[in-house]
């Protein structure tokens, strides 16, 4: 088994060549970071299934309660 470093959101964004807000969008769309850490392999696998986490016309995973 290959040991991969666990990355924070800031480190993951840097490795992906994206901004930190891109990782926030990934999390909003369902990407899980256990204890706020993940591996690069897990992120790349998730992005292969969810290629556009920042696309605005997708339905959000969390709905807001209307007053």
C-alpha positions as CSV (number, residue, x, y, z in Angstrom):
1,X,0.0,0.0,0.0
2,X,1.3,3.4,-0.9
3,X,1.1,6.0,1.8
4,X,-0.3,9.3,0.5
5,X,-0.1,12.4,2.6
6,X,-3.4,13.8,3.9
7,X,-4.0,17.2,2.5
8,X,-6.0,20.2,3.9
9,X,-8.4,22.1,1.6
10,X,-5.7,24.7,1.0
11,X,-3.0,22.1,0.2
12,X,-5.5,20.2,-2.1
13,X,-6.4,23.3,-4.0
14,X,-2.7,24.0,-4.5
15,X,-2.1,20.4,-5.8
16,X,-5.1,20.7,-8.2
17,X,-4.0,24.1,-9.4
18,X,-7.3,25.6,-8.3
19,X,-8.4,28.1,-5.7
20,X,-9.5,27.2,-2.2
21,X,-13.1,28.1,-3.2
22,X,-13.0,25.4,-5.8
23,X,-12.5,22.8,-3.0
24,X,-15.4,24.5,-1.1
25,X,-17.6,23.9,-4.1
26,X,-16.5,20.3,-4.3
27,X,-17.5,19.9,-0.6
28,X,-20.9,21.5,-1.3
29,X,-21.5,19.0,-4.1
30,X,-20.7,16.0,-1.9
31,X,-17.0,15.6,-1.7
32,X,-16.1,14.2,1.8
33,X,-13.1,15.3,3.7
34,X,-12.7,13.3,6.9
35,X,-11.4,15.4,9.7
36,X,-10.9,18.2,7.1
37,X,-8.2,16.1,5.3
38,X,-8.2,14.0,2.1
39,X,-5.8,12.5,-0.4
40,X,-5.1,13.7,-3.9
41,X,-6.1,10.3,-5.3
42,X,-9.5,10.6,-3.6
43,X,-10.1,14.1,-5.0
44,X,-9.1,13.1,-8.5
45,X,-11.4,10.1,-8.4
46,X,-14.3,12.2,-7.2
47,X,-13.6,14.8,-9.9
48,X,-13.7,12.1,-12.6
49,X,-17.3,11.4,-11.5
50,X,-18.2,15.0,-10.9
51,X,-16.3,17.0,-13.5
52,X,-17.8,20.5,-12.9
53,X,-18.4,21.1,-9.2
54,X,-18.6,24.9,-9.7
55,X,-21.3,24.8,-12.4
56,X,-24.2,27.0,-11.1
57,X,-27.1,25.3,-12.7
58,X,-26.7,22.0,-10.8
59,X,-29.0,21.4,-7.9
60,X,-27.2,21.9,-4.6
61,X,-26.8,19.1,-2.2
62,X,-28.0,21.1,0.7
63,X,-31.3,23.0,0.3
64,X,-32.1,26.1,2.2
65,X,-35.3,26.4,4.2
66,X,-37.4,29.2,2.9
67,X,-39.0,31.5,5.4
